[in-house]
Structure formats: C-alpha cells, structure tokens
Amino acid sequence: MSDPVLTPHSAMVYLMVMVAAADARMSDAEIAAMSHSVADLPVFRGYDRAKLLTAVQACADILEDREGLDTVLALVCDALPETLRDTGYAIACTVAISDGKVGQKELRLLEMIREALGIDRLAAAGIERGVAALHRSVPA
C-alpha cells in the first residue's frame, strides 16, 4: 500500500493523533482537544469534519508499522507549507498539555516534531510557553 498524500488539514490531524498516541492511549481530554481544535481553529476552516475519523484512523494505522512514526513525520512535513509549520507545532503542543501533564514520551515526540518541522528552539519555547499559559486554570 502506498502512503497517502496529505492535505495541510490532514497533516494537522496527523500531528494531533501522533501526540495523543505517544503514551499508547488517547485520553478523553486529548480527544476533546483534537475535536475542539478542528471545530474552532481558523487553520481548520474549510476542513470537512466528516473526514476527521478517517484521517485519525489512517494515521493510527500507519503508526502501527515499525517505521510508522518516521513515515507520519515525513508525510506531515511534505504536506505542511512553511507558513503553517509553527501552527502545526502549536497544535501538537495543545494536545500534549490537554490532559494536564506532558510525559517524557510526549516531550520526546514534541522534540522530534520540532526538529522535523524545522522549528528553532527559541520559537518552540515561545510556542510551548504560550500553549501552557492558555491551559492554566485559576487556583481554587
């Protein structure tokens, strides 16, 4: 089977799935973050939400292969124009922090995504800090 050619929208979905699956399970919070991102973010305007489940499953199927992570990263890099790579990284960070904790596997995967997308460390730190700030809650 040949690898699919992704649209920029599907590449964003693949990034979210990769991060959500990093610790071998997708939490309800991660699934909700993906759903909200697709529904609310301007980058997903024009995306047919009926394709979301198909894209999630296609990514999950590729990730099951031995070289699946490398394959997905290559597909994402091919599909995302330079102008959307920081957006893709921000969306990946959003899913990573959505359940309130970012584990070592997610941190390593975010580093791999950052490197694959060509996001420099300073820009990545700014994105990560901004995403973390948006996910804080008021102390009780």
C-alpha positions in Angstrom: 0.0 0.0 0.0 1.4 3.4 -0.9 1.4 6.2 1.6 -1.4 8.8 1.3 -0.8 12.3 0.1 -2.0 14.6 2.9 -3.6 17.9 2.7 -2.4 20.5 5.2 -5.6 19.9 7.2 -5.0 16.2 7.4 -1.3 16.8 8.3 -2.5 18.8 11.3 -4.8 16.0 12.3 -1.9 13.5 12.0 0.2 15.7 14.3 -2.6 15.6 16.9 -3.0 11.9 16.6 0.7 11.3 17.0 0.9 13.3 20.2 -2.3 11.8 21.6 -1.0 8.3 20.9 2.5 8.9 22.3 1.8 7.2 25.6 -0.1 4.4 23.9 -3.5 5.7 24.9 -5.6 8.6 24.0 -7.2 10.3 27.0 -10.7 11.9 26.8 -9.0 15.3 27.3 -6.7 14.7 24.3 -9.7 13.5 22.1 -11.6 16.6 23.2 -8.6 18.9 22.4 -8.5 17.4 18.9 -12.2 17.8 18.4 -12.2 21.4 19.7 -9.2 22.3 17.5 -10.9 21.1 14.4 -14.1 22.8 15.3 -12.7 26.1 16.5 -9.3 27.0 15.0 -9.0 29.2 11.9 -6.5 26.8 10.3 -9.3 24.2 10.0 -11.7 26.5 8.2 -12.9 24.6 5.1 -12.0 21.2 6.5 -14.7 18.7 6.1 -15.1 17.4 9.6 -16.7 14.3 8.3 -13.2 13.3 7.2 -11.8 13.6 10.7 -12.4 10.0 11.8 -11.0 8.7 8.6 -7.8 10.7 9.0 -7.4 9.7 12.6 -7.8 6.0 11.7 -5.4 6.3 8.7 -2.8 7.9 10.9 -3.2 5.3 13.6 -2.8 2.5 11.0 0.4 4.0 9.8 1.7 4.4 13.4 1.3 0.7 13.9 4.0 -0.1 11.4 7.6 -0.4 12.6 8.7 2.8 10.8 5.3 4.4 11.3 6.5 7.4 13.2 9.1 8.3 10.6 6.5 7.8 7.9 3.9 10.1 9.5 6.5 12.8 10.2 7.6 12.7 6.5 4.0 12.9 5.3 3.3 15.8 7.6 6.4 17.7 6.5 5.6 17.1 2.8 2.0 18.4 3.4 2.6 21.5 5.6 3.8 24.6 3.9 6.5 26.5 5.8 3.9 29.1 6.9 1.9 26.5 8.8 4.7 24.6 10.5 4.7 26.7 13.7 0.9 26.3 13.7 1.3 22.5 13.5 3.7 22.5 16.3 1.4 24.7 18.5 -1.5 22.3 17.8 0.7 19.3 18.8 1.7 21.1 22.0 -2.0 21.8 22.7 -2.9 18.1 22.5 0.2 17.2 24.7 -0.9 19.5 27.5 -4.6 19.0 27.2 -4.7 16.3 29.9 -2.8 18.5 32.4 0.5 16.7 32.1 3.2 16.2 29.5 5.0 13.0 30.0 8.5 12.0 28.8 7.3 10.2 25.7 5.3 13.3 24.7 8.2 15.6 25.3 10.5 13.4 23.2 7.9 13.3 20.4 7.4 17.0 20.5 11.2 17.4 20.1 11.1 15.1 17.1 8.2 17.0 15.6 10.0 20.3 16.2 13.1 19.0 14.5 11.2 17.5 11.6 9.3 20.8 11.0 12.4 22.9 11.3 11.1 24.9 14.3 14.1 26.5 16.1 14.4 26.1 19.8 13.6 29.7 20.7 10.4 29.7 18.6 9.5 26.3 20.0 10.0 27.6 23.6 7.7 30.6 22.9 5.0 28.3 21.4 5.3 25.9 24.3 5.0 28.7 26.9 2.1 30.3 25.1 0.2 27.0 24.9 0.9 26.3 28.6 -0.3 29.7 29.6 -3.6 29.1 27.7 -4.2 25.9 29.5 -3.7 27.2 33.1 -6.7 27.4 35.4 -7.5 29.7 38.3 -6.3 28.2 41.6 -9.2 27.1 43.8 
